[in-house]
């Protein structure tokens, strides 16, 4: 009888322990489910894959009887979006002559279309630029949606690791700025094969060959107007003021960063009339000019030599066709280098704002040539305890940063507060 009681007691303990373990597992699963529901949703419009993602095919079905035809196995690949058509330049298509039929995403006709080119190490800095544009876009006043083409210069664009990385960027952007509220969408896309082969013939010296890609946009996109931006810019005002610049009969709008009689058009901010560029065969002529780029340029001076870069074909094209070459835009408004800003200018300083009234309409700050992330600045900034950028006399900033500190503070605010710094280690 005593042994029977021991058995009953052991059985009860086992049941109680099992119930506790089950409750613990159930509670943990419920908690994870709640967290999952609270996570921001990412719409299908935010990441558009321009090629199928291959899934392992299932085993072939058993052969059918001889009397019946064998059924065709179903494809295991996800249906692809519309691929880049290999239309030759000059041929006609539904979207206009001499361009690709690249419309996997229904981009509204009135959208503000913006393109950036970046590779993985610079994607996090590029998204600082994109988030600043969305933040200052005034969606309550704006009828036009924003459309971003992020052209990723990576050969493994369709690899799962690369796709996951781009999805992470989209999720963070959505969590910060809901695309329905702020009226925008983002499309990641690779460099088209034909254009990659074309720019591979250019001599880009120490810069990536993708810097020449902007010269060929009229072949890639079927739009009438397009805005190209470098990834090292920051938008501090409504981008519509730049988008609505009247180019007249000119193909391209850019800012002159030269100090002499010969203009040096900076390629970091370019407003393009793609329709005019196709009509005047801008891409074809620039391609021929860039291919012969072994001669000296008139732009960037490195090691005492004038290097031939992507800005030189644009300048030479303008010298050849002054009536429809480059339209000179307001540099102080649309492409202000951080190093040209008055050092003591601070937007919160009433006296400084009154003194520098011409800065009230500033739209684009261009961090060229000094980058907020260059020369280990961010690491040393962290080691110094993130010193206050308001302090113009701070010895760390005086030593490390040679530009306007308000411009630095604006960039760092996006970098840290929006969490793009978390992506810095993801290369």
Secondary structure by P-SEA (a helix, b strand, c coil): caaaaaaaaaaaaaaaaaaaaaaaaaaaaaaaaaaaaacccccccccccccccccccccccccccccccbbbbccccccccccccccccccccccccccccccccccccccbbbbbbbcccaaaaaaaaaaaaaaacccccccbbbbbbbcccccccccaaaaaaaaaaaaaaaaacccccccbbbbbbcccaaaaaaacccccccccccccccccccccccccbbbbbccccccccccccccccccccccbbbbbcccccbbbbbccbbbbaaaaaaaaaaaaaaaaaaaacccccccccccccccccaaaaaaaaaaacccccccccccccccccccccccccccccaaaaaaacccccccbbbcccccccccaaaaaaaaaccccccccccaaaaacccccaaaaaaaaaaacccccccccccc
